[in-house]
Amino acid sequence: MNFDRITVEPGRLEGKPTVRGLRMSVETLVRLVAGGWTFDEILSDYPDLELEDIRQALEYAAASTNVHFYSLREPA
């Protein structure tokens, strides 16, 4: 997956992933959606954002939770 709208810069928002270098973190967008905000409400309140920004932020958050655990073999 290509996350061309997600940026990480050490000096911006403490290095958190943001959308296109704006002061809008992926975390904030996920929290807004989880809090029941519609995409239209988010876009209305944050006019610098685009619909694809929200979609990609959610995809990025989902991908970042895709953790695999591997069992180690029992010693002989």
N, C-alpha and C positions, 0 to 999 in steps of 0.2 A: 504494500500500500504506500502510495506517495502522499506525504503530508506537506504539500507545498505552501499551505497557508499557516502552518504552525511553525513558530520560531522560538528558539531558546537563546537568550542572550544573558550572560552572567550579570550585567549591570542593570537589567530591566526586570522589575518585579521579583527580585531575589533569585533570578535564574529560572523562574517557573515558565512552563510552556505558555506562550501567548499566541494570539491570532494576528498574523501579519505584522508583528512588531508593535501593535497597538498596546495600550495599557489595559487590555482585556485578557485575562488569563483563561485558559481552558477550564480550570477549576471553577471560575465564576460562572461561565456559561453552563457547565454541567449542573451547578447548584441552582441556577435559574430554572432550567428545564425540570430538574427534580422537584423544585418548589411549585411547579404547576404553571409556569409562564409559557405562553404559546410562542412559537417562532415570530409571529406577527407582533406580539407585545415586545419581545426583545428587540426586534428590528426598529420598532417605533421609538423605544427609549434609548437605543444606542445606534444612531443613524450612520455611524462609520462602519458598522458591520453589514455583511451581506449574508444572504441565506446560506450560501456554500460555506461561509465561515463557521456557522453553527453546526452544520452537518459534519464538517471535517473535525471540529473540536470534539463532537460526540464520538466519531469513529476513532479518533486518537485516544480518547479516554478509554474506550472499549478495548482497543489494542494494547494499551498499557496495563490492563488487568489480565491479559492472556498469559498467565504464568503456568509453566509445566513443572510438575514434580516427578522425579525419577526415583524409584526405590533402588536402594543399594542391595547387592546380593548379600545374603547371610554368610558369615565366615564358615569355612568348612570345619 
